[in-house]
Amino acid sequence: MVSAREKIAYGLGDTASNFIFQSVMLFLTFYYTDVVGIPAAAVGTMFLVIRVMDAITDPLMGSLADATRTRWGAYRPYLMWLALPFALASVLAFTSPEGLNDSGKLVYAYATYAFLMLTYTAINIPYSALGGVMSAQASERVSIQAYRFVFAMVGGLIVTAFMLPLVDLLGQGDTARGYQLTMLLMGTVGMVLFLLCFAGTRERVKPAEPNMPSLTKQIRLLWRNDQCRILCAVAMLVLTGVALRNTMAIYYVKYALGLPELVTPFITAGMLGSIVGCALAIKCSQKIGKVRLYIWLQVASALICLSNFFIPLDAPNAAITLQFIWGLVFQMSTPLLWAKIADVVDYGEFKTGVRMTGVTYSTVVFFIKVGLATGGALAGWLLALYNYQPGISNTQVAQGIIMSFCLGPALASLAVAYLMRGYALNNNRLDEIQQKLASGAQSPYPERPVSHSHD
C-alpha cells in the first residue's frame, strides 16, 4: 500500500505541471492574439508545427528515463534536475520583448513555445511514468492517479481563479508585464512543488533491465500492444476536445455571452467541478468498473456539451452551472485514463517479455500533446474562419465561437466512447496478467489480442 502522504507528494508534481498546462490551454492563445497581436491562424499553425518535434523527443525521453539508473531511481531524479529549467521556460513563453515587428513576435513565440514544450516533455514523461512504478496493484494505481488529478485540478483552480487578477495587480495597467510576472510567480512555486514531489515519493516496481532493446525495436514491440494503440487514439481525441473547449472558453464568455467580467468565475467553476470529479473517481470505478465507467462518462460529457449549445446567451448563471457539471463529469475520467497507461505497460510486458514503462508513457503522452496541439490549432483556425478580430464582436463570430465551444468537444467525447468499446484490460484480466508476470510467464500468443469483456 502507498500511504496517503506519498500520494499527496506525488499529486504536488501535477499541481506544478498544471500551473503551466492550464495556463497554456486557457490563456496562451488569448495572450498571443489579444496581448501580443499575433493572428489567430498563425497561432493555430504554430501549435501544430511544434508538435512535430515531439515525435522525436517524446520516445527519446521515455527511452532515456527507462535506461536511467541513480540512487534515487529511474524517474524521480528528473523532477529535481529539470524543475528550474521548466519554470524558466514558462516565464519566457509569457514574455513579450519590446521592439519586435510582427515577424519577430512570431519567431520569438515559436522559439519560446518550443522550449516550453521541450522542457515539459523532459520533466512530465518521467513524472507520469513514476505513477506507474509506485505500486503494481490496479486499485492502488487508480487511487494514485485520483490523488494526482485532484491536486492537478487544484493547480488548475489556482490558475483559473488568480491568473487574471494577478495579471491586473502585477501589471498595473501593463497587461504583457502582468502575464510575465504572474508566470514568474507560478513558475517559482511550481519548482518548489516538483522538489517536494521528488522528496516525498518512492519507486517500487522493478525497472526495465539495463540491456534494453534499441529504441526502434522498442517502438516496434510497442506497436504489437493492441491495447496501447487504442489508448493512444483515445488520448489524442480526449485532449483535442478538451483543448478546443478550454481554449474557446475565454472567447465564449467574452464575445458570445458578452460578459468579460465573468471569465474568471466561469473557468473557475469548471475547475471546481474537475476537483470534485477526480475525487469521486476511486469510489465510482470500484462500483462500476473503470472501463465501463470511462465509456459512460464520455457519453455524458458529450450530452452536457450539446446541452450547452441550447443555453440562452442571457442566462450566464446556467452556463456557469453547466461548466461546473461538465468539469465534474469529464475530469472524473482523467485518473482512469492515466491508470490505464500503467495497465498497458503490464500487458505489453506480458505480450513481448520487455517492460517499457518510460517508452509507453512517452508514446501516450505524445498523443496527448498531439491532441492538445490539434485542439489549440483548431481553435485558432476556427477563430480565423469566423473573421475574429480582438476586441470586436458580431453575430457571426459569436455563433462560430458557440459551435466550437459546444459541438467540437461533444463529437470528440462520442468518438472516445466508441473506441473504448475495444479496450479489454479490466481488473480481472489485469490480475491474471500480473500473476503470470510474477511467475515469470509470458503470453504464449504474443500477437493475439485479449478478449473484450468490460469490467
C-alpha positions in Angstrom: 0.0 0.0 0.0 1.1 3.5 -0.8 0.5 6.0 2.0 -1.8 9.0 1.6 1.2 11.2 2.4 3.1 9.8 -0.5 0.1 10.1 -2.9 -0.2 13.7 -1.9 3.5 14.3 -2.6 3.0 12.7 -6.0 0.0 14.9 -6.6 2.0 18.0 -5.9 4.0 17.3 -9.0 0.9 17.7 -11.2 -0.1 20.8 -9.2 3.2 22.2 -10.5 2.6 20.9 -14.0 -0.9 22.4 -14.2 0.4 25.9 -13.3 1.8 25.7 -16.9 -0.5 23.2 -18.6 -3.7 25.0 -17.7 -2.1 28.4 -18.4 -1.3 27.2 -21.9 -4.7 25.7 -22.5 -6.7 28.5 -21.1 -4.7 31.7 -21.7 -1.8 31.2 -24.2 -3.9 31.6 -27.4 -5.7 34.6 -25.9 -2.3 36.0 -24.8 -0.9 35.6 -28.3 -3.9 37.1 -30.1 -5.1 39.8 -27.8 -1.9 40.9 -26.0 1.0 40.2 -28.3 -1.1 40.7 -31.5 -0.3 37.5 -33.4 -3.0 36.5 -35.9 -5.2 33.6 -34.7 -4.5 31.4 -37.7 -0.7 31.8 -37.2 -1.1 30.8 -33.6 -3.1 27.7 -34.5 -0.5 26.6 -37.1 2.3 27.2 -34.6 0.7 24.9 -32.0 0.6 22.1 -34.6 4.0 22.6 -36.1 5.8 22.5 -32.7 4.2 19.1 -32.1 6.2 17.6 -34.9 9.2 17.9 -32.5 7.5 15.6 -30.0 7.6 12.7 -32.5 11.3 12.6 -31.8 11.7 14.0 -28.3 8.9 12.0 -26.6 10.2 8.5 -27.3 13.8 9.5 -26.8 12.9 10.9 -23.4 10.9 7.8 -22.5 13.8 5.5 -23.5 16.3 7.7 -21.6 14.2 7.6 -18.5 13.9 3.8 -18.7 17.7 3.5 -19.0 18.4 5.9 -16.2 19.9 4.4 -13.0 20.6 6.5 -10.0 20.3 6.1 -6.2 17.0 8.0 -6.4 15.6 5.7 -9.1 14.9 5.9 -12.8 12.2 8.6 -13.0 12.3 10.7 -9.8 15.7 12.4 -10.4 14.3 14.3 -13.4 11.9 16.2 -11.2 14.9 17.6 -9.3 17.1 18.2 -12.4 14.5 19.9 -14.5 12.4 21.9 -12.1 14.3 25.1 -12.7 14.5 24.9 -16.5 10.8 24.2 -16.7 10.0 27.3 -14.5 12.3 29.4 -16.7 10.6 28.2 -19.9 7.2 29.1 -18.6 8.3 32.7 -18.0 9.9 33.1 -21.4 6.7 31.8 -23.1 4.7 34.6 -21.5 7.2 37.3 -22.1 6.8 39.8 -25.0 10.1 41.6 -25.8 9.6 45.2 -26.8 10.6 46.5 -30.3 9.8 43.3 -32.3 7.9 43.6 -35.6 5.2 41.1 -36.5 7.6 38.6 -37.9 9.9 38.9 -34.9 7.0 38.3 -32.5 6.1 35.1 -34.3 9.7 33.8 -34.4 10.0 34.5 -30.7 6.7 32.8 -30.0 7.9 29.7 -31.9 11.2 29.6 -30.1 9.9 30.0 -26.6 6.9 27.8 -27.1 9.2 25.1 -28.5 11.5 25.4 -25.4 8.5 25.2 -23.1 7.2 22.1 -24.7 10.7 20.5 -24.7 11.1 21.1 -21.0 7.5 19.9 -20.4 8.4 16.7 -22.2 11.6 16.2 -20.3 10.0 16.6 -16.8 6.5 15.3 -17.4 7.2 12.0 -19.0 9.4 10.8 -16.1 6.8 12.2 -13.7 4.0 10.4 -15.4 6.0 7.1 -15.5 6.7 7.5 -11.8 3.0 7.0 -11.1 3.2 3.6 -12.8 6.1 2.3 -10.6 4.9 3.4 -7.2 2.6 0.4 -7.0 1.8 -2.7 -9.0 -1.8 -3.0 -7.7 -4.5 -1.9 -10.2 -6.7 -0.4 -7.4 -3.7 1.5 -6.0 -2.9 2.9 -9.4 -6.4 4.4 -9.7 -6.0 5.8 -6.2 -2.6 7.3 -7.0 -3.9 8.9 -10.2 -7.0 10.1 -8.4 -4.9 11.9 -5.8 -2.7 13.2 -8.6 -5.5 14.7 -10.5 -7.2 16.2 -7.5 -4.0 18.1 -6.9 -3.6 18.7 -10.6 -7.0 20.4 -10.6 -6.1 22.4 -7.5 -3.2 23.7 -9.6 -5.7 24.5 -12.4 -8.0 26.1 -9.9 -5.3 28.4 -8.7 -4.6 29.3 -12.4 -8.2 30.0 -13.2 -9.0 31.9 -10.0 -5.8 34.0 -9.8 -4.3 34.4 -13.3 -6.3 37.4 -14.5 -6.5 39.1 -11.1 -2.7 38.7 -10.7 -2.1 40.0 -14.2 -4.1 43.1 -13.3 -2.4 43.5 -9.9 1.2 42.9 -11.0 0.9 44.6 -14.4 -0.5 47.8 -13.1 -2.1 48.6 -16.4 0.6 46.8 -18.5 -1.0 43.5 -19.4 2.0 42.0 -21.0 4.1 42.7 -18.0 1.4 41.3 -15.8 1.4 38.0 -17.6 5.2 37.8 -17.3 5.3 38.5 -13.6 2.4 36.2 -12.9 4.1 33.3 -14.7 7.3 34.1 -12.8 5.4 33.7 -9.5 3.7 30.5 -10.7 6.9 29.0 -12.1 8.7 29.6 -8.8 6.0 27.9 -6.8 5.9 25.1 -9.3 9.6 24.5 -9.0 9.3 24.1 -5.2 6.4 21.7 -5.6 8.3 19.5 -8.0 11.2 19.3 -5.5 8.6 18.3 -2.8 7.3 15.6 -5.1 10.8 14.3 -5.7 11.5 14.1 -1.9 8.2 12.5 -1.0 7.8 9.6 -3.4 9.5 6.2 -4.0 9.8 3.8 -6.9 8.7 0.2 -6.1 8.1 -1.7 -9.3 11.3 -3.2 -10.7 12.6 -1.1 -13.6 13.4 -2.5 -17.0 16.6 -4.4 -17.5 19.6 -2.2 -18.4 20.2 -4.2 -21.6 17.0 -2.9 -23.2 16.5 -3.4 -27.0 17.2 -0.4 -29.2 14.6 2.4 -29.3 13.4 1.4 -32.8 12.9 -2.2 -31.6 11.0 -0.9 -28.5 8.7 1.1 -30.8 8.1 -2.0 -32.9 7.3 -4.0 -29.8 5.0 -1.3 -28.6 3.1 -1.4 -31.8 2.2 -5.0 -31.1 0.4 -3.8 -27.9 -3.1 -3.5 -29.3 -4.5 -2.0 -26.1 -1.8 0.7 -26.1 -2.9 1.6 -29.7 -6.4 2.1 -28.5 -5.3 4.2 -25.6 -3.2 6.4 -27.9 -6.1 7.2 -30.1 -8.3 7.8 -27.1 -5.8 10.1 -25.5 -5.5 12.2 -28.7 -9.2 12.6 -29.1 -9.8 13.4 -25.5 -7.2 16.2 -25.5 -8.4 17.5 -28.8 -11.9 18.0 -27.4 -10.8 19.4 -24.0 -8.2 21.8 -25.5 -10.7 23.1 -28.0 -13.3 23.7 -25.3 -10.8 25.2 -22.8 -9.2 27.5 -25.4 -12.6 28.8 -26.6 -13.9 29.3 -23.0 -12.5 32.8 -22.6 -13.8 33.8 -26.1 -17.2 32.2 -25.3 -17.6 34.3 -22.1 -16.2 37.5 -23.5 -17.7 37.5 -27.0 -20.7 35.1 -27.0 -22.1 35.8 -23.5 -20.7 39.4 -23.7 -19.6 39.3 -20.1 -15.8 39.6 -19.9 -16.1 40.2 -16.1 -17.3 36.6 -15.8 -14.3 34.9 -17.4 -12.7 34.1 -14.0 -15.9 32.8 -12.3 -16.7 30.7 -15.4 -13.4 28.9 -15.8 -13.1 28.6 -12.0 -16.5 26.8 -11.9 -15.2 24.2 -14.4 -12.1 23.7 -12.3 -14.1 23.2 -9.1 -16.2 20.6 -10.8 -13.0 18.9 -12.0 -11.7 18.6 -8.4 -14.9 17.0 -7.3 -14.9 14.7 -10.3 -11.3 13.5 -9.7 -12.1 12.9 -6.0 -15.1 10.7 -7.0 -13.2 8.6 -9.5 -12.0 6.0 -7.0 -15.3 5.1 -5.5 -17.2 5.2 -8.8 -14.6 3.0 -10.6 -14.8 0.4 -7.7 -18.6 0.2 -8.0 -18.9 0.3 -11.8 -15.6 -0.7 -13.2 -13.1 1.7 -14.7 -13.6 0.7 -18.4 -17.4 0.8 -18.3 -17.4 4.0 -16.2 -15.0 5.6 -18.7 -17.3 5.0 -21.6 -20.4 6.3 -19.7 -18.5 9.4 -18.6 -17.5 10.3 -22.2 -21.1 9.9 -23.4 -22.3 12.1 -20.5 -19.7 14.7 -21.3 -20.9 14.8 -24.9 -24.5 15.3 -23.8 -23.5 18.1 -21.5 -21.6 19.9 -24.3 -24.6 19.5 -26.6 -26.9 20.9 -23.9 -24.5 23.9 -23.6 -25.4 24.8 -27.2 -29.0 25.5 -26.3 -28.4 27.7 -23.3 -29.7 31.2 -23.9 -27.0 33.8 -24.1 -28.8 35.9 -21.5 -28.5 33.1 -18.9 -24.9 33.3 -17.7 -25.6 31.5 -14.4 -26.9 28.5 -16.3 -23.8 28.5 -18.4 -21.6 28.6 -15.3 -23.5 25.8 -13.7 -23.2 23.6 -16.8 -19.5 24.3 -16.9 -19.2 23.1 -13.3 -21.1 19.9 -14.2 -19.0 19.3 -17.4 -15.8 19.7 -15.3 -17.1 17.2 -12.8 -18.2 14.5 -15.3 -15.3 14.9 -17.7 -12.5 15.0 -15.2 -13.8 12.0 -13.3 -12.5 10.1 -16.3 -8.9 11.6 -16.3 -7.5 9.4 -13.4 -9.0 6.4 -15.1 -7.1 7.2 -18.4 -3.8 7.5 -16.6 -4.3 4.4 -14.6 -4.8 2.5 -17.9 -1.3 3.5 -19.1 0.3 1.6 -16.2 -2.0 -1.3 -17.1 -0.9 -1.4 -20.8 2.7 -1.4 -19.6 2.0 -4.7 -17.7 0.1 -6.1 -20.7 2.9 -5.1 -23.1 5.5 -6.9 -20.9 3.2 -10.0 -20.8 3.0 -10.0 -24.6 6.6 -9.2 -25.5 8.7 -10.0 -22.5 10.1 -6.4 -22.3 8.9 -3.9 -19.8 8.9 -0.4 -21.3 7.5 2.0 -18.8 9.0 5.2 -20.0 8.6 4.5 -23.7 4.9 3.5 -23.2 4.2 6.6 -21.1 6.1 8.8 -23.6 4.1 7.4 -26.5 0.7 8.0 -24.9 1.9 11.5 -23.7 2.9 12.2 -27.3 -0.6 11.5 -28.5 -1.9 13.6 -25.6 0.2 16.5 -26.8 -0.9 15.9 -30.4 -4.5 16.2 -29.1 -3.6 19.3 -27.2 -1.9 20.9 -30.2 -4.8 19.8 -32.5 -7.4 21.4 -30.2 -5.4 24.6 -29.9 -4.8 24.7 -33.7 -8.5 24.1 -34.4 -9.4 27.0 -32.1 -7.0 29.3 -33.9 -8.1 28.3 -37.3 -11.8 28.4 -36.4 -11.4 31.9 -35.0 -9.7 33.0 -38.3 -12.6 31.3 -40.2 -15.1 33.4 -38.3 -13.1 36.5 -39.1 -12.3 37.1 -35.4 -10.7 40.4 -34.5 -9.5 41.1 -30.9 -12.0 43.3 -29.1 -14.6 43.2 -31.9 -17.8 41.0 -31.5 -20.6 40.3 -34.0 -23.2 37.7 -34.6 -21.0 35.6 -37.0 -18.1 35.5 -34.5 -20.4 34.7 -31.6 -22.2 31.9 -33.3 -18.9 30.4 -34.5 -17.4 30.5 -31.0 -20.5 28.8 -29.6 -20.4 26.0 -32.1 -16.7 25.4 -31.5 -17.1 25.5 -27.7 -20.0 23.1 -27.7 -20.2 20.8 -30.7 -16.5 20.0 -31.3 -15.8 18.6 -27.8 -19.1 16.7 -27.9 -18.0 14.9 -31.1 -14.6 14.1 -29.6 -16.2 12.5 -26.5 -18.5 10.4 -28.6 -15.6 9.1 -30.7 -13.7 8.2 -27.5 -16.7 6.3 -26.1 -16.9 4.3 -29.4 -13.1 3.5 -29.4 -13.2 2.4 -25.7 -15.5 -0.5 -26.7 -12.4 -2.2 -27.9 -10.4 -1.8 -24.7 -10.3 -5.0 -22.7 -8.0 -4.7 -19.7 -10.5 -4.9 -16.9 -9.4 -5.6 -13.3 -9.8 -9.4 -13.6 -7.7 -9.6 -16.7 -5.0 -7.4 -15.1 -4.9 -9.6 -12.0 -4.4 -12.6 -14.3 -1.6 -10.9 -16.2 0.2 -9.7 -13.1 0.1 -13.2 -11.5 1.7 -14.7 -14.7 4.3 -11.9 -14.8 5.1 -12.6 -11.1 5.6 -16.3 -12.0 7.8 -15.4 -15.0 5.2 -16.5 -17.6 4.7 -14.7 -20.9 1.8 -14.9 -23.2 2.0 -18.0 -25.5 0.2 -15.9 -28.1 2.1 -12.6 -28.3 0.1 -11.5 -31.4 -3.3 -12.4 -30.1 -5.4 -9.6 -28.6 -7.1 -10.0 -25.3 -10.8 -10.9 -25.1 -13.1 -8.0 -24.9 -15.0 -8.2 -21.6 -15.6 -4.8 -20.0 -15.5 -4.7 -16.2 
